[in-house]
């Protein structure tokens, strides 16, 4: 999404409710119960991530973990708002939001069935630019620290939201004018997609980890493919975020904060808001897909109302894809320590997503206290259009 300096001729964003909240601790949602093994299985099924330590009980029990463990990406599924809560602070009337990127730090603690995460959230900062997509656009960042039930830090996320005036994006119709027609996949092309997918599954099936000393700068990671994406796959992904289970969480506020922005109106355009009062009777009123900000992901007409040309995927899902891809390559003895993903555009209905990555650096002594391999990752659609640029540091065993 290209940007340029804001001019006085553009429509203006009202940031009067945003500016005073910079740096403030904010509230959000908190799960009632710990996660279950089936929560984890549902997540990897939705991410199309068939690593058997995350779903196959017999395989997992025979592994070094002694049972099913969650993938590192599962942290986001245990949060509220797909992790963007602290990056959507302050009311902007007539606005909508898409995800701009994520940065993750993972501290080494794996999640298992029976674990419960508690979040600490903070609105970090923002900037405004003019984009071809929607004119005046707010790029807002927020931090979430995830601790388990024992108070141990599991991960930290810095999310970036892109907030804009829905009417302005609808008027500009950037995607409608540029997006090719939905692809038609022949049986031959689908067979090739299945072949790439199957080869990728087999390459990491045993959980064996590459050795730090054996990996070389310039090495390519195995190619992966997802898709074709569909209304069914987008819906499956959305339902794997545990926040979307009716009654699964409550609103919480940090102690001592006068106005912690808990469950407040972000200014969603008509038809995309949530209604907590009505949801006490009919939970669809804050379901997100039936009603709420995510309607455009599975409804092409609603997508058009917010400047998107057709149904499209989720930013938090793309971030999870990157982490899963790297973790599968790293194997059971490896660990993704840091990953930063910039979302260049959505995965639209009908597209596929192709993964390519290359080792670009190695450090045997690091601030993490473990040897790290630096990896550059690119996700692109069938036309070579980049949807995610990412970089990561991955821990590998020395020998």
C-alpha positions in Angstrom: 0.0 0.0 0.0 1.8 3.1 -1.2 1.8 6.3 0.9 2.5 10.0 0.5 2.5 13.1 2.7 -1.0 14.2 3.8 -2.3 17.3 2.0 -5.0 19.8 3.0 -7.1 18.8 0.0 -7.6 15.3 1.4 -10.4 14.2 3.7 -9.2 14.4 7.3 -9.1 11.8 10.1 -10.4 13.1 13.4 -7.7 11.9 15.9 -8.9 13.9 18.9 -9.7 10.7 20.7 -6.5 8.9 19.6 -3.8 11.4 20.5 -4.4 11.6 24.3 -4.2 7.8 24.6 -0.6 7.3 23.2 1.5 5.3 25.6 -1.5 4.3 27.7 -2.1 0.9 29.2 -5.4 -0.4 27.8 -7.8 -3.2 28.6 -9.3 -5.9 26.5 -10.6 -9.4 26.6 -9.6 -12.3 28.8 -10.5 -16.0 28.3 -12.4 -17.7 31.0 -10.9 -21.2 30.7 -7.5 -22.7 29.8 -7.0 -24.0 26.3 -7.7 -27.6 25.5 -6.0 -30.1 23.2 -8.9 -29.6 20.7 -8.5 -25.8 20.7 -4.9 -26.5 19.5 -6.1 -29.1 17.0 -8.7 -26.7 15.6 -6.1 -24.0 15.2 -3.6 -26.1 13.2 -6.4 -27.5 11.1 -7.5 -23.9 10.2 -3.9 -22.9 9.5 -3.4 -26.1 7.4 -0.4 -26.9 9.5 -0.2 -30.7 9.8 2.8 -31.0 12.1 1.8 -34.1 14.1 3.1 -32.9 17.5 0.2 -30.5 17.4 -2.7 -32.9 16.6 -1.6 -36.6 16.6 -1.9 -37.8 20.2 0.1 -41.0 19.6 2.9 -39.3 17.7 3.1 -36.5 20.2 3.3 -38.9 23.2 6.2 -40.7 21.5 8.0 -37.4 20.9 10.3 -35.4 23.3 7.2 -33.4 24.4 5.3 -36.4 25.7 2.0 -35.1 24.4 0.3 -32.5 22.2 1.9 -29.1 22.3 0.6 -25.9 20.7 2.4 -24.3 17.8 4.1 -21.0 18.6 1.5 -19.2 16.4 -1.3 -20.4 18.8 -0.5 -17.5 21.1 -2.5 -15.2 18.8 -5.5 -17.6 18.9 -5.6 -17.1 22.7 -5.9 -13.3 22.5 -8.8 -11.1 21.7 -9.3 -9.1 18.5 -6.7 -11.2 16.7 -4.0 -9.3 18.7 -4.8 -5.8 17.4 -6.7 -4.6 20.5 -4.0 -2.1 21.6 -3.5 -0.9 18.0 -7.2 0.1 17.7 -7.5 2.6 20.4 -9.5 5.8 20.1 -12.7 6.5 18.2 -12.6 7.5 14.5 -16.1 8.0 13.1 -16.8 6.1 9.9 -13.6 4.1 10.0 -12.6 0.6 9.3 -9.4 -1.3 10.0 -7.1 -3.8 8.2 -3.9 -5.3 9.6 -0.5 -3.8 8.5 1.9 -6.2 10.2 3.2 -8.0 13.3 6.4 -8.4 15.2 6.8 -11.2 17.6 9.3 -12.1 20.3 9.1 -15.7 21.7 10.7 -16.4 25.1 11.0 -20.2 25.0 7.9 -21.4 26.9 5.7 -23.7 24.9 1.9 -23.8 25.4 0.2 -27.1 26.3 -3.4 -28.1 27.0 -4.4 -26.7 30.3 -2.5 -23.4 29.9 -4.2 -20.0 30.2 -2.7 -16.8 28.9 -3.1 -13.3 30.5 -2.4 -10.2 28.4 -0.9 -6.8 29.2 -1.7 -4.3 26.5 -0.3 -0.8 25.6 -1.0 1.7 22.8 2.5 2.4 21.5 2.4 5.1 18.8 0.9 6.1 15.5 1.6 8.0 12.3 -0.6 9.4 9.5 0.0 9.2 5.8 -1.9 9.5 2.6 -2.4 6.3 0.6 -3.9 5.5 -2.8 -6.1 3.0 -1.0 -8.0 5.4 1.3 -6.4 8.8 1.4 -5.7 9.9 5.0 -4.6 6.7 6.7 -3.6 6.0 10.4 -0.9 3.5 11.0 -1.3 2.6 14.7 0.9 0.3 16.8 0.2 -1.5 20.0 2.0 -4.0 22.3 0.7 -7.1 24.0 2.7 -9.1 26.5 1.4 -12.7 27.0 2.1 -14.5 30.3 0.9 -17.9 31.3 -1.0 -18.8 34.4 2.3 -19.0 36.3 3.2 -15.4 35.4 5.9 -16.7 33.0 6.3 -14.5 29.8 5.5 -16.5 26.7 5.6 -14.0 23.9 5.3 -10.3 23.1 3.6 -8.9 20.0 3.7 -5.5 18.4 0.8 -5.2 16.0 0.3 -2.5 13.4 -3.3 -1.6 12.3 -4.2 0.5 9.3 -7.3 2.6 10.1 -9.0 4.6 7.4 -12.3 6.2 6.3 -14.4 3.4 4.8 -16.3 5.8 2.5 -13.0 7.2 1.1 -11.7 3.7 0.3 -15.0 2.7 -1.3 -14.9 5.8 -3.4 -11.3 5.2 -4.6 -11.9 1.5 -5.4 -8.2 0.8 -5.7 -8.5 -3.0 -5.4 -11.6 -3.1 -7.6 -9.7 -1.3 -10.4 -6.5 -3.3 -10.1 -7.5 -6.8 -8.9 -7.6 -9.5 -11.7 -10.7 -11.7 -11.9 -10.9 -14.5 -9.4 -8.6 -17.3 -10.7 -10.0 -20.4 -12.3 -8.0 -23.5 -11.3 -7.8 -26.4 -13.7 -7.5 -30.0 -12.5 -3.9 -30.0 -13.6 -3.1 -26.8 -11.7 -4.8 -28.1 -8.6 -2.8 -31.3 -8.8 0.4 -29.3 -8.9 -0.7 -27.3 -5.8 -1.4 -30.6 -4.0 2.0 -31.9 -5.1 3.9 -28.9 -3.6 1.8 -29.0 -0.4 2.4 -32.8 0.0 6.2 -32.5 -0.5 6.3 -29.7 2.1 4.4 -31.8 4.6 6.9 -34.7 4.1 10.0 -32.5 4.5 9.3 -31.8 8.2 7.1 -34.7 9.2 9.6 -36.4 11.5 10.4 -33.2 13.5 14.2 -33.5 12.8 16.0 -30.2 13.2 18.7 -28.9 10.9 22.0 -28.4 12.7 23.3 -24.8 13.1 26.8 -25.8 11.8 25.3 -27.4 8.8 23.1 -24.6 7.6 24.7 -22.2 5.2 23.9 -18.6 4.2 22.1 -18.8 0.9 20.3 -22.1 1.7 16.7 -22.1 0.6 13.9 -23.4 2.8 11.4 -25.9 1.3 8.7 -24.3 -0.8 5.2 -24.2 0.7 1.7 -23.4 -0.8 -1.7 -22.6 0.8 -5.0 -22.4 -1.0 -6.8 -21.8 -3.2 -8.3 -19.6 -0.4 -12.1 -19.7 -0.2 -15.1 -18.5 1.9 -14.9 -21.9 3.6 -11.2 -21.6 4.4 -11.6 -18.0 5.7 -14.5 -19.0 7.9 -12.5 -22.0 9.2 -9.6 -19.7 10.1 -11.9 -17.2 11.9 -13.6 -19.9 13.9 -10.2 -21.2 15.2 -9.6 -17.9 17.1 -10.9 -18.9 20.5 -12.3 -15.4 21.1 -15.1 -16.2 18.6 -16.6 -18.9 20.7 -19.8 -17.5 22.2 -19.3 -16.5 25.8 -15.6 -17.6 25.8 -14.1 -14.4 27.4 -14.8 -11.4 29.6 -13.7 -7.8 29.4 -11.0 -6.8 31.8 -9.4 -3.4 32.7 -5.9 -2.8 34.2 -5.8 -1.4 37.8 -5.4 2.3 38.3 -6.0 3.4 34.7 -8.7 6.0 34.5 -9.9 5.4 31.0 -8.4 2.0 29.8 -10.3 1.8 26.5 -12.1 -1.5 27.2 -14.8 -2.5 24.8 -15.3 1.0 23.4 -16.7 2.2 20.1 -13.9 2.5 17.6 -16.2 4.3 15.2 -16.9 1.4 12.9 -18.9 2.3 9.7 -22.6 1.4 9.8 -23.2 -2.4 9.6 -19.7 -3.3 10.9 -20.1 -2.5 14.6 -20.6 -4.7 17.6 -23.4 -4.6 20.2 -22.5 -6.1 23.5 -25.9 -5.3 25.1 -27.8 -7.1 22.3 -25.3 -9.9 22.4 -26.4 -10.8 25.9 -29.6 -12.1 24.3 -28.3 -13.0 20.8 -24.5 -13.6 20.7 -24.5 -13.1 16.9 -24.5 -9.3 17.7 -20.8 -9.5 18.6 -19.9 -12.6 16.7 -17.7 -10.8 14.2 -18.8 -12.7 11.1 -22.6 -12.6 11.3 -22.2 -9.0 12.6 -19.1 -6.9 13.1 -15.8 -5.8 11.6 -15.0 -9.1 10.0 -18.1 -9.4 7.8 -16.1 -8.3 4.7 -13.8 -11.3 5.0 -16.6 -13.7 3.9 -19.0 -11.4 2.1 -17.9 -9.8 -1.2 -20.6 -7.1 -1.1 -19.6 -6.1 2.4 -16.0 -6.2 1.4 -16.8 -3.6 -1.3 -18.3 -1.3 1.3 -14.9 -1.0 3.0 -12.7 -0.7 -0.1 -11.9 -4.3 -0.7 -12.8 -5.9 -4.0 -13.9 -9.3 -2.8 -13.7 -11.6 0.2 -10.2 -11.6 1.7 -8.1 -13.3 4.5 -6.9 -12.1 7.9 -3.7 -10.3 8.7 -3.2 -12.3 11.9 -3.5 -15.5 9.9 -0.7 -14.4 7.5 1.5 -13.7 10.5 0.7 -17.2 11.9 1.6 -18.8 8.5 5.0 -17.3 8.7 5.7 -18.5 12.2 4.4 -22.0 11.4 6.5 -22.2 8.2 9.7 -21.3 10.0 8.9 -23.6 13.0 8.3 -26.6 10.8 11.7 -26.1 9.2 13.4 -25.6 12.6 12.0 -29.0 13.8 11.3 -30.1 17.4 14.6 -28.9 18.7 14.4 -25.5 17.0 12.5 -22.4 18.0 11.4 -19.2 16.4 12.7 -16.4 18.6 11.8 -13.3 16.6 9.7 -12.7 13.5 8.7 -9.5 11.9 6.1 -9.5 9.1 4.9 -6.6 6.9 1.6 -7.2 5.2 1.7 -5.8 1.7 -1.8 -6.9 0.7 -4.5 -9.4 1.5 -4.9 -13.0 0.3 -8.1 -12.7 -1.7 -10.7 -15.4 -2.3 -9.5 -17.7 -5.1 -5.8 -16.9 -4.7 -3.1 -19.2 -3.6 -0.2 -18.2 -1.3 3.4 -19.4 -2.2 6.1 -19.4 0.5 9.8 -18.9 -0.3 12.6 -18.3 2.2 16.4 -18.0 2.3 19.0 -18.1 5.1 20.7 -14.7 5.1 22.8 -14.8 8.3 24.1 -16.8 11.2 25.2 -15.9 14.7 26.6 -18.4 17.2 26.5 -15.9 20.2 23.4 -13.8 20.6 21.5 -11.7 23.2 19.1 -14.7 23.4 22.0 -16.9 24.6 21.4 -19.4 21.8 22.7 -19.7 18.2 20.4 -18.0 15.7 19.9 -18.2 12.0 18.4 -15.2 10.2 15.9 -16.0 7.5 14.2 -13.8 4.9 10.6 -14.9 3.9 8.4 -13.9 1.1 4.7 -14.9 0.6 3.3 -14.2 -2.8 0.1 -15.0 -4.8 -0.1 -17.0 -8.1 0.8 -13.8 -10.1 3.9 -13.1 -8.1 2.3 -10.3 -6.1 3.9 -10.1 -2.7 1.4 -10.3 0.2 3.9 -10.6 3.1 7.6 -9.7 3.5 9.1 -11.1 6.7 12.4 -11.6 8.5 13.1 -13.9 11.4 15.7 -15.2 13.8 15.4 -18.9 14.4 17.2 -21.0 17.1 18.7 -24.2 15.8 20.6 -26.9 17.8 24.4 -26.7 17.5 24.9 -30.5 17.1 
